[in-house]
């Protein structure tokens, strides 16, 4: 009996060590790539200049990532799979809503400066559902003893890309307006005041994180992108503010109309205000190369006639998809090298405060994943998820585990709101995420067989 128990204990310990190793090794690979990028971009070595990392980020954004999305999502997706994957975008919305509640809790407990309250909520709620998840999935599936079965990589990438579509829409609509400069803290220059000359378009002094997920952001600036646009429309502005800010015409052209026709046909004032805000929402920015690749992949994947020409061993255009797959292989190492280059720049000075910074990190990297485990487990018990698909559940859990999206730093720069604070917070979040991700991936590998 004692011998049997000893043998069982030995086998159990061996199994636990193998599970631990299979969970840690993929992240160690990503960490190694990040360290290489940090070493190459460190100011003391400067083996590769910052301009090279910016060029690499443009290649990821415009070439590597779209190729990966098209080849993997297009081959995996069908009309039936879209119906079965419905909980993936819903989970993005749930994780964002729960993150907003946690952000409000951080605001109440940590009491950040009033001008950074909305910033605190945004940085807690919106995680990196794109490049970092793709890197983790690619690394996990690269191991020989992957627990996710055959076609691990293609399924994982398809799930991540399907979720990313919803996340991108949220960023370019809700986040864009939440990152608006607060009206009461907006500085207005008086007439005759000299305006500092803006940086040239190709100035390499711009922080790497700003262009890490949105190259060419300086070309996207609009008339109202750096102003408190919504506040000027909806808030009651004092007489001093009214003279300071240019008026926005919210009244329709009623010349030549009778008072009765104005009352009957005029657009309600609130509706007109909402329409003006909608017109200023940069929804057109959604049509970036990765989004276009997702749309093309969905169209090709859901039309069997097109899919038979593009995907498959005997497909007439298989040489094109094979070429795209070769290019897509550079995506994961490039993303981690760029992350290392971003960390090499170090944190900027921040007015957010140490207590608030710690609060956001704890809420985003430690508390939110715990809530995510409960939400995904509940959804599994209610049979809302794809049955017997561990990768499906793993991607859902990752949406609660990643640090804040690097794209938020680009939005902060576009809106000229909390740029230094975003840079500093993203630096510390990604630094601590190296440890929190390792912890939770081990937890997830233990929990997935029971889900």
C-alpha positions as CSV (number, residue, x, y, z in Angstrom):
1,X,0.0,0.0,0.0
2,X,2.8,2.4,1.0
3,X,4.6,1.5,-2.2
4,X,1.5,2.2,-4.3
5,X,0.9,5.6,-2.6
6,X,4.6,6.5,-3.2
7,X,4.3,5.6,-6.9
8,X,1.0,7.5,-7.2
9,X,2.6,10.6,-5.5
10,X,5.6,10.3,-7.8
11,X,3.4,10.1,-11.0
12,X,1.2,13.0,-9.7
13,X,4.3,15.2,-9.1
14,X,5.6,14.3,-12.5
15,X,2.3,15.3,-14.1
16,X,2.2,18.6,-12.2
17,X,5.7,19.5,-13.2
18,X,4.9,18.7,-16.9
19,X,1.8,20.9,-16.7
20,X,3.8,23.7,-15.1
21,X,6.5,23.4,-17.7
22,X,4.0,23.4,-20.6
23,X,2.4,26.6,-19.2
24,X,5.7,28.4,-18.4
25,X,7.8,27.6,-21.5
26,X,5.6,29.5,-24.0
27,X,5.9,32.7,-21.9
28,X,9.6,32.2,-21.4
29,X,10.0,32.2,-25.2
30,X,8.1,35.5,-25.4
31,X,10.1,36.9,-22.5
32,X,13.3,36.0,-24.3
33,X,12.2,37.9,-27.5
34,X,11.2,40.9,-25.4
35,X,14.6,40.9,-23.6
36,X,16.3,40.8,-27.0
37,X,14.3,43.8,-28.2
38,X,15.1,45.6,-24.9
39,X,18.8,45.0,-25.3
40,X,18.8,46.0,-29.0
41,X,17.0,49.3,-28.3
42,X,18.5,50.2,-24.9
43,X,20.0,53.7,-25.0
44,X,23.3,52.5,-23.7
45,X,23.7,50.0,-26.6
46,X,21.6,51.5,-29.4
47,X,22.4,48.5,-31.6
48,X,19.2,49.2,-33.5
49,X,18.0,52.8,-33.6
50,X,14.5,53.8,-32.6
51,X,13.6,54.6,-36.2
52,X,14.1,51.0,-37.1
53,X,11.6,49.8,-34.5
54,X,9.1,52.3,-35.8
55,X,9.6,50.9,-39.3
56,X,9.1,47.4,-37.9
57,X,5.9,48.5,-36.2
58,X,4.6,49.7,-39.5
59,X,5.5,46.4,-41.1
60,X,3.5,44.6,-38.4
61,X,0.6,46.9,-38.8
62,X,0.4,46.9,-42.6
63,X,1.8,43.5,-43.6
64,X,2.6,40.9,-41.0
65,X,-0.7,41.1,-38.9
66,X,-3.0,41.4,-42.0
67,X,-1.3,38.3,-43.5
68,X,-1.8,36.3,-40.3
69,X,-5.4,37.3,-39.9
70,X,-6.3,36.5,-43.5
71,X,-4.6,33.1,-43.7
72,X,-5.7,31.8,-40.3
73,X,-9.2,33.4,-39.9
74,X,-10.2,32.8,-43.5
75,X,-9.3,29.1,-43.3
76,X,-11.1,28.5,-40.0
77,X,-14.3,30.6,-40.3
78,X,-17.6,29.4,-41.8
79,X,-21.2,30.5,-41.5
80,X,-21.7,27.8,-38.9
81,X,-18.6,28.8,-36.9
82,X,-19.8,32.4,-36.7
83,X,-23.1,31.2,-35.1
84,X,-21.1,29.0,-32.7
85,X,-18.5,31.8,-31.8
86,X,-21.2,34.3,-30.8
87,X,-19.9,34.5,-27.1
88,X,-16.5,35.7,-28.1
89,X,-17.6,39.3,-29.0
90,X,-20.1,39.2,-26.1
91,X,-17.2,38.3,-23.8
92,X,-15.3,41.4,-25.0
93,X,-18.3,43.6,-24.0
94,X,-18.6,41.9,-20.7
95,X,-14.9,42.2,-19.9
96,X,-15.0,45.9,-20.8
97,X,-18.1,46.5,-18.7
98,X,-16.6,44.7,-15.7
99,X,-13.3,46.6,-16.2
100,X,-15.2,49.9,-16.2
101,X,-16.8,49.0,-12.8
102,X,-13.3,48.1,-11.5
103,X,-12.0,51.4,-12.9
104,X,-14.8,53.3,-11.0
105,X,-13.8,51.4,-7.9
106,X,-10.2,52.5,-8.4
107,X,-11.3,56.1,-8.8
108,X,-13.3,55.9,-5.5
109,X,-10.5,54.2,-3.5
110,X,-7.4,55.8,-5.0
111,X,-8.8,59.2,-5.7
112,X,-6.7,60.2,-8.8
113,X,-6.5,63.9,-9.8
114,X,-9.9,64.9,-11.1
115,X,-8.7,65.4,-14.7
116,X,-7.5,61.8,-14.8
117,X,-10.7,60.1,-13.5
118,X,-11.9,59.1,-17.0
119,X,-8.4,58.1,-17.9
120,X,-8.3,55.7,-14.9
121,X,-11.5,54.0,-16.0
122,X,-10.3,53.6,-19.6
123,X,-6.9,52.2,-18.7
124,X,-8.6,49.6,-16.3
125,X,-11.3,48.6,-18.7
126,X,-9.8,48.1,-22.1
127,X,-7.2,45.4,-22.5
128,X,-4.9,44.2,-25.2
129,X,-7.1,41.8,-27.1
130,X,-5.0,41.8,-30.3
131,X,-1.2,41.5,-30.8
132,X,-0.3,40.2,-27.3
133,X,-3.1,37.5,-27.3
134,X,-1.9,36.5,-30.8
135,X,1.7,36.2,-29.5
136,X,0.6,34.1,-26.5
137,X,-1.5,31.8,-28.6
138,X,1.3,31.4,-31.2
139,X,3.8,30.6,-28.5
140,X,1.5,28.1,-26.6
141,X,0.7,26.3,-29.9
142,X,4.4,26.2,-30.8
143,X,5.2,23.6,-28.1
144,X,5.3,19.9,-29.0
145,X,3.0,18.9,-26.1
146,X,0.4,21.6,-26.6
147,X,-2.8,20.7,-24.6
148,X,-5.1,22.3,-27.2
149,X,-5.0,19.5,-29.8
150,X,-4.7,19.7,-33.6
151,X,-5.1,23.0,-35.5
152,X,-4.3,24.8,-32.3
153,X,-2.7,27.8,-33.9
154,X,-5.3,28.4,-36.6
155,X,-8.2,28.1,-34.1
156,X,-6.6,30.3,-31.6
157,X,-5.8,33.1,-34.1
158,X,-9.3,32.9,-35.5
159,X,-10.8,33.3,-32.1
160,X,-8.5,36.3,-31.2
161,X,-9.2,38.0,-34.6
162,X,-12.9,37.5,-34.2
163,X,-12.8,39.3,-30.8
164,X,-10.5,42.0,-32.0
165,X,-13.1,43.3,-34.5
166,X,-15.4,44.3,-31.6
167,X,-12.5,45.7,-29.5
168,X,-11.4,48.0,-32.4
169,X,-14.9,49.4,-32.8
170,X,-15.1,50.2,-29.0
171,X,-11.7,51.9,-29.2
172,X,-12.5,54.2,-32.1
173,X,-15.9,55.1,-30.7
174,X,-16.3,54.9,-26.9
175,X,-12.6,55.2,-26.0
176,X,-12.1,58.0,-28.4
177,X,-14.7,60.1,-26.7
178,X,-13.8,59.0,-23.1
179,X,-10.2,60.2,-23.8
180,X,-11.4,63.7,-24.6
181,X,-9.5,66.5,-22.8
182,X,-11.7,67.6,-19.8
183,X,-13.2,71.0,-20.4
184,X,-12.5,72.4,-17.0
185,X,-8.8,71.6,-17.3
186,X,-8.4,72.5,-20.9
187,X,-5.9,75.3,-21.5
188,X,-6.8,78.0,-24.0
189,X,-4.2,80.3,-25.4
190,X,-5.1,84.0,-25.5
191,X,-4.7,86.0,-28.7
192,X,-1.1,86.9,-29.5
193,X,0.3,84.0,-27.5
194,X,3.0,82.1,-29.4
195,X,2.2,78.6,-30.3
196,X,4.9,76.0,-30.0
197,X,5.9,74.7,-33.4
198,X,4.6,71.2,-33.9
199,X,6.9,68.3,-34.6
200,X,7.4,67.2,-38.2
201,X,5.6,64.2,-39.4
202,X,8.6,61.8,-39.4
203,X,10.1,63.1,-36.1
204,X,11.7,60.0,-34.4
205,X,11.5,61.6,-31.0
206,X,7.8,60.6,-30.8
207,X,7.5,57.8,-28.2
208,X,7.5,54.3,-29.7
209,X,4.4,53.2,-27.9
210,X,2.3,55.9,-29.7
211,X,3.0,54.2,-33.1
212,X,3.4,50.7,-31.8
213,X,-0.2,49.8,-32.9
214,X,-1.2,52.8,-35.0
215,X,1.6,54.0,-37.3
216,X,1.0,57.3,-39.0
217,X,-1.3,58.6,-36.2
218,X,-0.3,62.2,-36.9
219,X,-2.1,62.0,-40.2
220,X,-5.4,61.2,-38.5
221,X,-5.7,64.4,-36.5
222,X,-8.9,66.4,-37.1
223,X,-10.2,69.8,-36.2
224,X,-11.7,68.6,-32.9
225,X,-9.4,65.7,-32.0
226,X,-7.4,67.7,-29.4
227,X,-10.3,69.8,-28.0
228,X,-13.1,69.0,-25.5
229,X,-15.6,68.7,-28.3
230,X,-18.5,66.9,-26.5
231,X,-18.2,69.1,-23.4
232,X,-18.5,72.2,-25.6
233,X,-21.8,70.9,-27.1
234,X,-23.5,69.3,-24.1
235,X,-22.2,71.2,-21.1
236,X,-23.5,74.6,-20.1
237,X,-20.6,76.9,-20.7
238,X,-20.1,80.1,-18.7
239,X,-20.0,83.4,-20.4
240,X,-16.2,83.4,-20.0
241,X,-15.9,80.0,-21.6
242,X,-18.3,81.0,-24.3
243,X,-16.0,83.8,-25.4
244,X,-13.0,81.6,-25.1
245,X,-14.2,78.6,-27.1
246,X,-15.3,79.0,-30.7
247,X,-19.0,78.3,-31.0
248,X,-20.3,75.2,-32.7
249,X,-23.3,75.8,-34.8
250,X,-26.0,73.4,-33.6
251,X,-28.9,75.3,-35.1
252,X,-30.2,74.4,-38.5
253,X,-30.5,76.9,-41.3
254,X,-34.0,78.2,-40.9
255,X,-33.8,81.2,-43.1
256,X,-36.8,81.8,-45.2
257,X,-39.1,79.5,-43.1
258,X,-42.1,80.4,-41.1
259,X,-42.1,79.9,-37.2
260,X,-44.7,77.2,-37.6
261,X,-42.6,75.2,-40.1
262,X,-39.6,75.6,-37.9
263,X,-41.5,74.1,-34.9
264,X,-42.8,71.3,-37.0
265,X,-39.8,70.4,-39.1
266,X,-36.8,71.5,-37.1
267,X,-34.5,68.7,-35.8
268,X,-34.7,68.4,-32.0
269,X,-31.8,70.1,-30.3
270,X,-30.6,67.0,-28.4
271,X,-30.8,64.9,-31.5
272,X,-28.8,67.4,-33.5
273,X,-26.1,67.5,-30.8
274,X,-25.9,63.7,-30.9
275,X,-25.7,63.8,-34.7
276,X,-22.8,66.3,-34.6
277,X,-20.9,64.1,-32.1
278,X,-21.5,61.0,-34.3
279,X,-20.2,62.9,-37.3
280,X,-17.0,63.7,-35.4
281,X,-16.5,60.1,-34.3
282,X,-13.5,58.8,-36.3
283,X,-15.4,55.6,-37.3
284,X,-13.5,55.7,-40.7
285,X,-10.3,54.9,-38.8
286,X,-11.6,51.3,-38.2
287,X,-10.8,50.5,-41.9
288,X,-7.1,49.8,-41.2
289,X,-5.2,47.0,-42.8
290,X,-5.9,44.5,-40.0
291,X,-9.6,45.2,-40.1
292,X,-9.7,45.0,-43.9
293,X,-7.9,41.7,-43.7
294,X,-10.6,40.4,-41.2
295,X,-13.4,41.5,-43.5
296,X,-11.8,39.8,-46.5
297,X,-11.2,36.6,-44.4
298,X,-14.8,36.5,-43.3
299,X,-16.1,37.0,-46.9
300,X,-13.8,34.4,-48.4
301,X,-14.3,32.0,-45.5
302,X,-18.1,32.1,-45.5
303,X,-18.4,31.6,-49.3
304,X,-17.5,28.0,-50.1
305,X,-16.8,28.7,-53.8
306,X,-14.3,31.4,-53.0
307,X,-12.8,29.4,-50.1
308,X,-12.1,26.4,-52.4
309,X,-10.1,28.7,-54.7
310,X,-8.0,30.3,-52.0
311,X,-7.5,27.7,-49.2
312,X,-6.6,24.1,-49.4
313,X,-3.8,21.9,-50.7
314,X,-5.2,21.7,-54.2
315,X,-6.6,25.3,-54.4
316,X,-5.6,27.2,-57.5
317,X,-4.5,30.2,-55.5
318,X,-2.8,28.2,-52.7
319,X,0.6,29.6,-53.7
320,X,-0.7,33.0,-52.6
321,X,-1.9,31.8,-49.2
322,X,1.4,29.9,-48.7
323,X,3.3,33.1,-49.4
324,X,1.1,35.1,-47.0
325,X,1.7,32.4,-44.3
326,X,5.5,32.8,-44.7
327,X,5.2,36.5,-44.2
328,X,2.8,36.0,-41.3
329,X,5.4,34.0,-39.4
330,X,7.3,37.2,-38.7
331,X,4.4,38.7,-36.8
332,X,4.9,37.2,-33.3
333,X,8.7,37.8,-33.0
334,X,8.3,41.3,-34.4
335,X,5.6,42.2,-31.9
336,X,7.7,41.1,-28.9
337,X,10.8,42.9,-30.2
338,X,8.7,46.1,-30.5
339,X,7.5,45.6,-26.9
340,X,11.1,45.2,-25.8
341,X,12.0,48.4,-27.6
342,X,9.1,50.2,-25.9
343,X,10.2,49.0,-22.5
344,X,13.7,50.2,-23.3
345,X,12.5,53.8,-23.5
346,X,11.6,53.6,-19.8
347,X,8.6,55.2,-18.0
348,X,7.8,58.9,-18.5
349,X,7.0,61.3,-15.7
350,X,3.4,61.0,-14.6
351,X,1.0,63.1,-12.6
352,X,-1.3,60.2,-12.0
353,X,0.1,59.3,-8.6
354,X,1.7,56.2,-7.2
355,X,-1.5,55.0,-5.4
356,X,-3.6,55.2,-8.6
357,X,-1.0,53.6,-10.7
358,X,-0.8,50.6,-8.3
359,X,-4.6,50.5,-8.1
360,X,-5.0,50.2,-11.9
361,X,-2.2,47.6,-12.1
362,X,-3.8,45.5,-9.3
363,X,-7.3,45.8,-10.8
364,X,-6.4,45.1,-14.4
365,X,-3.7,42.4,-13.9
366,X,-4.8,40.6,-10.7
367,X,-8.5,41.2,-9.9
368,X,-10.0,41.2,-13.4
369,X,-8.6,37.8,-14.3
370,X,-10.2,36.3,-11.2
371,X,-13.6,37.7,-12.2
372,X,-13.0,36.4,-15.7
373,X,-12.5,32.9,-14.4
374,X,-15.9,33.1,-12.7
375,X,-17.6,34.6,-15.8
376,X,-16.2,32.0,-18.2
377,X,-16.9,29.1,-15.8
378,X,-20.5,30.3,-15.4
379,X,-20.8,30.6,-19.2
380,X,-19.5,27.0,-19.6
381,X,-21.9,25.7,-17.0
382,X,-24.8,27.3,-18.9
383,X,-23.6,25.7,-22.1
384,X,-23.0,29.0,-23.8
385,X,-19.5,28.0,-25.1
386,X,-18.3,25.7,-27.8
387,X,-18.2,22.2,-26.3
388,X,-14.9,20.4,-25.7
389,X,-12.7,23.3,-27.1
390,X,-10.0,24.3,-24.6
391,X,-8.5,26.9,-26.9
392,X,-11.9,28.6,-27.1
393,X,-12.0,29.0,-23.3
394,X,-8.3,29.9,-23.1
395,X,-8.8,32.9,-25.5
396,X,-11.9,34.0,-23.5
397,X,-9.8,33.9,-20.3
398,X,-6.9,35.8,-22.0
399,X,-9.3,38.7,-22.7
400,X,-9.4,39.4,-18.9
401,X,-5.7,38.8,-18.3
402,X,-3.7,41.1,-20.6
403,X,-2.5,44.6,-19.7
404,X,-4.1,47.7,-21.2
405,X,-4.0,48.0,-24.9
406,X,-1.0,49.9,-26.3
407,X,-3.4,51.5,-28.7
408,X,-4.7,53.6,-25.8
409,X,-1.4,55.4,-25.8
410,X,-1.9,56.3,-29.4
411,X,-5.5,57.5,-28.7
412,X,-4.1,59.6,-25.8
413,X,-1.6,61.2,-28.2
414,X,-4.3,61.8,-30.8
415,X,-6.5,63.6,-28.3
416,X,-3.6,65.3,-26.4
417,X,-4.9,63.9,-23.1
418,X,-2.7,62.2,-20.5
419,X,0.0,61.2,-23.0
420,X,2.8,61.0,-20.4
421,X,0.5,59.2,-17.9
422,X,-0.5,56.6,-20.6
423,X,3.2,56.0,-21.5
424,X,4.2,55.5,-17.9
425,X,1.2,53.3,-17.0
426,X,1.6,51.1,-20.1
427,X,5.3,50.7,-19.2
428,X,4.6,49.5,-15.7
429,X,1.6,47.4,-16.7
430,X,3.6,45.5,-19.3
431,X,6.5,45.0,-16.9
432,X,4.3,43.5,-14.2
433,X,2.3,41.6,-16.8
434,X,5.3,39.4,-17.4
435,X,4.7,37.9,-13.9
436,X,0.9,38.1,-13.7
437,X,0.5,36.4,-17.2
438,X,2.9,33.6,-16.1
439,X,0.8,33.1,-12.9
440,X,-2.6,33.0,-14.6
441,X,-1.5,30.9,-17.6
442,X,-0.5,28.2,-15.1
443,X,-3.8,28.6,-13.4
444,X,-5.7,28.4,-16.7
445,X,-3.9,25.3,-17.7
446,X,-5.0,23.7,-14.4
447,X,-8.6,24.8,-14.7
448,X,-9.3,24.2,-18.4
449,X,-9.7,20.4,-18.1
450,X,-12.4,21.0,-15.5
451,X,-14.3,23.6,-17.5
